Every structure is written in C-alpha cells, then in structure tokens.
Amino acid sequence: MLRLDMRFLSIFCWLMTSAALAQTVPTVVPDTIAPAPILADTVPRFPRLGRTTSSLTNLYYGAGTDRLGGAKRETLDSGVVLRVTGQQNNLYRVQLAPNQTAYVPTEQVRIDSASLVAAQPASTTYLTGNWTVSGDSLFDYVAIRLPDRLPYQTRQEVDPNRLILDLFGADVNTNWITQLRSAQMIERVWFEAEGDGHIRVIVALKGPKRGPVHWGYSVYYQKNTLMVRVRRPPAGRSLRGLVIAVDAGHGGSNTGARGSQSGQLEKDLTLDVARRLATYLTRAGAQVVLVRDADTNLVPSVRIRAMRKQLPHLLVSIHFNSSGNVGVQGVSTYYKHLGFRPWSQLVLDEMLRRLPVREFGNVGHFNFFFNSPTDYPNLLVEGPFLSNRTDEALITDPAFRQKLAQAIGKGLRRVRRLK
Ligand SMILES: [Zn+2]
C-alpha cells in the first residue's frame, strides 16, 4: 500500500520492514579491523578509515530520508574500505573522491580506530591493475584487479545498452584489458578518468533481436578483484522455461493496508493474486517460485538473500495501494533500475487496457527494497487503492483479482516479444 499525498509516498508496512532490515544484517568483518574504542574528547573522531560489514551495505546519495529511507546509490559488498569524514545521526559521511560524498548506515561500517587519515586520499594511494573479460556457460564477467576493496557505484543504461561502473579512490594504472571470446554479450570494455580518484568503467552490451538486453548483473569482490557478472538473455520469446519469483506483499503480523469498507487485509489479497498469477505463469511454461505461500512475515534482507541465491529470471512483487486521501484511485508499477523498466511499463499498460481502473503511474528510481537488487529484473505492482470505495469494490471481487493476475501475466509475456 501507499498512503499518500503525492509528495509523501507513505508505505507504513514497508517502513516496518525497513527497520527490520536494519536490525538483521549479518556482519563479515576483516580481521585487520579492530573494534572502535571509546575515544577521548581530545582526539578528533574523523576522518578515519572504515570497512563495510555487510554484503548488503546501503550507500546513499545524501543524508535525507523518506519513508523508505534515503535515495540509494549502490548496495556495497562487505569489506569495502571507506574514508569516513563525519557522522550525521545514524549515518557516516564518506568521501568517495574529492567531489563525491556519500552516506552509509553507521551499523554497516566498522571504523578502524588505529589511525586518523587525510580527508582526501593521495592520488597514488591506490592504482588499478589489469582486467579480464570472459564468460562461462551462464554469465559474462569483467574482473578488475585492485589493491584493496574500493567503493563503487553501478547503473544500467539503455540505447545504447551498457553498464556503467564508477570506481572511487583509485587512479588508472590499467594497461592490459584481456577480452576473451568466451564473453558472449559483453561487446567491449573501456574506461574514462572522470576526475581525481574517480574512474568510470563502461561495459557495452550486445542484445538479442527481441526483448530487453538487461537481465541483471551482480557486483562483488573476490579477494580484492572487483567482479561484474552479467546475466545473458534467456533464449526464446515466451515465458517458457523462465524462473519467475512472485512475491505476495506483507504477511503474518505485517498486514499491510486494510480495506476501508470490507476490512479485508492487503496481505491476504496479495497472496490470492500471487497464487492466481502463479497459475497463469505456470500454464505459460514458467517455473514459478512463490516467495511466500502462507501467512508468514519474512524479513526483507532474508527475502533478498534468498532471491540472490535463487537468481530468478524475474521477480514480481504484488501489493495493493492505500492513501490518506480517499479520493485517490488507480493502478501503478514501480522500478528502480532503468534496464528493468520495460517490465513495469507493459504490465501497467495491460492493466489499463484490460481492467476498469485509472492510471496512477509508472514510477522510477523507487526505493522499495525488492526493487534494489540488480541481479535480476524486478518490478513492483500496486493494484488499486483499498482506501477508495470504488477501487475497494473491485479488489474484493475474486473475478477482478483473476483479471488482474491475467493482465500482469500478459504484460510480462509482451516484454519477451518487444522489438
Ligand atoms: Zn503494501
């Protein structure tokens, strides 16, 4: 659900789950980092080096927040070295490069108390090594050899289709980019020096004749080598053979919104639609994974780790909307990463074509935890508003929910046939 006036997209259920996420991140701490002692007042606290402690560390653009947290730059791997220059509430400010600042939750960084450091790294502190582009039976890889686990930020681009990886705190000493024929969808790789301590790596992608090029990528460290693993588009033009994860929003004590007239709970209605969608997709030849198939409450970080391991071809999360303004109506879809947008566009299009509902919109750079992963395409579907009488009458009708599930399924099928 979303409770809104348009300026404050409020999802109180997700708020709860965001808090839960913060509490449940397991830590992996390199041996070299000692626990931070209590510092005497006379000792300046910053700048100091720190390291990320979780493989789901949130790197934010700023110290701002909204209901779902600040705008995310990246999800960093564990053990990434950060130059911490200050603290603002529960966030550390980190200096990525001379003109690049970011924020990280304090509970996801272990400060190295041993020594104060300069606020800016010396330009020769870190230098990049040789790179290799290769492939195996499933993925293409770019391996970037580095002297330490440096911070990075990635994004998808479309037209042309490519991945952009910004690497911070190092200068270029790469004179050797080996590109092997086993790489099938990475067309070429090069870099640009964006500024002191800021290198941009460009990974150009080859696409299939039909359907989207972007099927997900993962960024992680193997020792000090930064790996970009790119998933190749699956063969075919249908949903046949695809592994599709369907997430019924909320569950258990996390009930989501409540119908203003019927009293029906969002968690029950989302599970109903998820099951109907699963039936549709199974008939279309897909292998469906229901993220939950019972009235259970799963912590977001647990859901995300499970999905990363499972690596579905697609994840669809289903919710129903809600607003403090009872006049607000309509259906909407949400994505964060540009390469995954077609899924959300065509699902919205099919819902608007096939259902007696209004358009609430297609929303980008959305901060829902299930839209964060880049490892597989994902989209969030918000059905009509439980807070609106007309919309609620639709939602509580099983025949409507069947049509809604079919419209979602038909939208997904259309993506596979996109030119
Ligand atoms: Zn919801």
Boltz pocket constraint, residues with backbone or C-beta under 6 A from the ligand:
constraints:
  - pocket:
      binder: B
      contacts: [[A, 1], [A, 2], [A, 11], [A, 13], [A, 249], [A, 250], [A, 256], [A, 257], [A, 266], [A, 318], [A, 319], [A, 320]]
      max_distance: 6.0
